[in-house]
Structures are given as structure tokens and as C-alpha cells.
């Protein structure tokens, strides 16, 4: 399906495609509903957090909504997304108030200086700009993904978990694509989404 056709689909159809690994469908939903997350963020306050931190919690809620929406059990996707965004922000507020919401270890700081070849750079730049085969990038993503998995964050799709699992085994894109019956482009897109979500989480 070409990109122009995707834009005329219903939210529910887009969610189904996103759950099956469509980056285009996911991006359309995120673009459409990010204003909902921003709107919710304006009415909440998290102790020790900036306004943008609250928005990011809302965006995590949106990611969860896209991953977990089931049209047979839920109302419209819009209603479900609203509920997930609201729930994620409220949970973050409760965690902050109880002082249980601990940041990732300092070793995972985005501002940490690392050596990339002959250059010094930050973890954030390395994560944004480098290929996933870079050992520093793989280590960073693995530690964050392990943390998210332990917290049952729910922001990664089943397909993304499968791709990441095979990537950790050192398999090339073509082999992963063959194993999962997907195109190499789909595998690359999934890994890019994982990096994007890791960055979003680390910016909390």
C-alpha cells in the first residue's frame, strides 16, 4: 500500500498495520495524537519534572496504546489512547510523589562522553547517528531495553522484540528478515523505531 493510501485509513486500520510493523502507520498515529498528549500534559504537574517531561510520559502512553489496542475489547482508538495517555501520566505522578521513580544509572546518561573512533561524542549523538552494529550503541540500547523490559514498559511491539532478540544474536538484516518473513527494510525500520523509543525514554 502506498503512503497516500495509508492516510485515508481509519485509526483502527492504522493501528493494526502499526502492530504488524508498519512504521508509516505508526508515525501517522503519533503525529495525529501527539497534540492529545501535549494537551493532557498541560493539566498535570510531576514533582521535579519539566513540562516536556510530562509530554514525554504522555507520548509513552500513546506508544502503549498503539501496541496494545484491541478493537474487539476496547472502544474507539481515540478513546483508548486518551485513557492510556492519562494513565501513564498519572502513574508517573504517583511514582514521583513516592520518590520511587529512579533515573537510569549515570552510566546511561545521554550526556556521557564516549569515544567513537578518533572522536569524542555524547551517548545521545552516538545513538542518533551511529549504525546499530556499533558496539557502544548496541550496549547502550541493550541496557535501556533490558531496563524497559524489567519495568514491563509496554512501549515495544511484539515484532520489535523479535527483531531486537535476533539482532542481539549478531544476525545481519537479511538473515533476520528471512527468519521473520519480512523485508530487510522492515527490519531496519523496526530497529530505527527501537532507537527512537530508547531516546524518548532516556530523555525522561
C-alpha positions in Angstrom: 0.0 0.0 0.0 1.4 3.4 -1.0 1.8 6.2 1.6 -1.1 8.3 0.1 -3.5 5.4 0.6 -2.4 4.9 4.2 -3.6 8.4 5.1 -7.3 7.6 4.2 -7.4 4.6 6.5 -9.3 4.6 9.9 -7.4 4.8 13.1 -8.2 1.2 13.8 -6.8 0.1 10.4 -3.7 2.2 11.0 -3.2 0.6 14.5 -3.5 -2.9 13.0 -0.8 -2.0 10.4 1.4 -0.4 13.1 1.1 -3.6 15.2 2.2 -5.6 12.2 5.3 -3.4 11.8 4.3 -0.5 9.6 6.5 2.5 10.5 4.4 4.8 8.3 1.2 3.8 10.1 2.7 4.3 13.5 4.1 7.7 12.5 0.7 8.9 11.2 -0.9 7.9 14.5 1.8 9.6 16.6 1.5 12.8 14.5 -2.3 12.7 14.8 -2.4 12.2 18.6 0.7 13.9 19.9 -1.4 17.0 20.4 -3.6 14.9 22.7 -0.5 14.0 24.8 0.5 17.7 24.9 -2.9 18.8 25.9 -3.0 16.3 28.8 0.4 17.4 29.9 -0.8 21.0 30.4 -3.2 20.0 33.2 -0.7 17.8 35.2 2.4 18.5 37.2 5.1 16.0 38.1 7.3 16.8 41.1 10.9 17.6 40.0 10.0 17.4 36.3 9.8 19.9 33.4 6.7 20.4 31.3 8.4 18.5 28.5 8.9 15.5 30.8 5.1 15.3 31.3 4.6 15.4 27.5 7.1 12.6 27.1 5.2 10.5 29.6 2.1 11.1 27.5 3.9 10.0 24.4 4.9 6.8 26.1 1.2 6.3 26.9 0.5 6.8 23.2 3.1 4.2 22.2 1.5 1.7 24.6 -2.0 2.5 23.2 -0.8 1.7 19.7 0.8 -1.5 20.8 -2.0 -2.8 23.0 -5.2 -1.6 21.3 -7.7 -4.4 20.6 -10.7 -3.3 18.7 -12.7 -6.3 19.9 -12.2 -5.4 23.6 -11.9 -1.6 23.5 -13.9 1.4 22.3 -12.5 3.6 19.6 -8.8 4.0 19.4 -9.1 7.7 20.2 -10.9 6.9 23.5 -8.3 4.1 24.3 -5.4 6.4 23.5 -6.8 9.1 25.8 -7.1 6.6 28.6 -3.6 5.3 28.1 -2.0 8.7 28.0 -3.9 9.8 31.1 -3.0 6.6 32.9 0.7 6.9 32.0 1.0 10.5 33.3 -0.9 9.7 36.5 1.3 6.7 37.1 4.4 8.9 36.6 3.0 11.5 39.1 2.4 8.8 41.7 5.9 7.4 41.2 7.4 10.9 41.5 5.4 11.6 44.7 6.5 8.3 46.2 10.1 9.1 45.2 10.3 5.6 43.6 10.8 6.9 40.1 14.6 6.4 39.8 16.5 7.7 36.8 18.6 5.2 34.8 22.1 4.6 36.1 24.5 7.5 35.4 26.4 5.2 33.0 23.4 5.5 30.7 23.3 9.3 30.7 22.7 10.8 27.3 25.3 13.5 28.1 28.0 11.0 29.0 31.2 11.4 26.8 32.3 8.4 24.8 35.0 7.7 22.2 33.8 6.9 18.7 36.8 6.1 16.7 39.1 9.2 16.9 36.3 11.5 18.1 34.7 12.3 21.4 30.9 12.5 21.3 28.0 12.0 23.6 25.8 9.0 24.1 22.9 10.9 22.6 24.8 11.8 19.4 26.1 8.2 19.1 22.7 6.8 19.5 21.2 9.2 16.9 23.9 9.0 14.3 25.5 5.6 14.5 24.7 2.2 13.0 23.3 -0.5 15.3 26.4 -2.6 14.7 28.5 0.0 16.6 29.4 -1.9 19.9 28.8 1.3 22.0 25.3 1.7 20.5 24.4 -2.0 20.9 25.5 -1.9 24.6 23.5 1.3 25.3 20.4 0.1 23.6 20.6 -3.3 25.3 20.9 -1.8 28.8 17.9 0.5 28.2 15.8 -2.1 26.6 16.6 -4.5 29.4 15.5 -1.8 31.9 12.3 -1.2 30.0 11.6 -4.9 29.8 12.1 -5.3 33.5 9.6 -2.5 34.1 7.1 -4.0 31.7 7.0 -0.7 29.9 4.9 -1.9 27.0 6.3 0.5 24.5 7.8 -2.1 22.1 5.7 -4.1 19.8 6.0 -7.9 19.6 7.6 -7.6 16.2 10.2 -5.1 17.6 11.0 -7.5 20.4 11.6 -10.3 17.9 13.8 -8.1 15.7 15.8 -7.0 18.7 16.2 -10.5 20.0 17.7 -11.7 16.7 19.9 -8.6 16.4 21.4 -9.4 19.8 22.4 -12.8 18.3 24.5 -11.0 15.8 22.4 -11.8 12.8 22.5 -9.5 9.8 19.4 -7.7 8.5 19.0 -10.2 5.6 19.0 -13.2 7.9 16.6 -11.6 10.4 14.3 -10.7 7.5 14.3 -14.3 6.3 13.6 -15.7 9.7 10.7 -13.3 10.4 9.4 -13.4 6.8 9.8 -9.7 6.4 11.8 -7.4 4.1 15.2 -6.1 5.2 13.7 -2.6 5.1 11.1 -3.7 7.6 13.8 -4.9 9.9 15.7 -1.7 9.6 12.6 0.3 10.3 11.9 -1.7 13.4 15.5 -1.1 14.7 15.1 2.6 14.0 11.9 2.7 16.0 13.6 0.9 18.9 16.3 3.6 18.9 13.7 6.3 18.7 11.8 4.9 21.7 15.0 4.4 23.7 15.9 8.0 23.1 12.5 9.1 24.1 12.7 7.1 27.3 16.2 8.3 28.2 15.1 11.9 27.8 12.6 11.5 30.7 
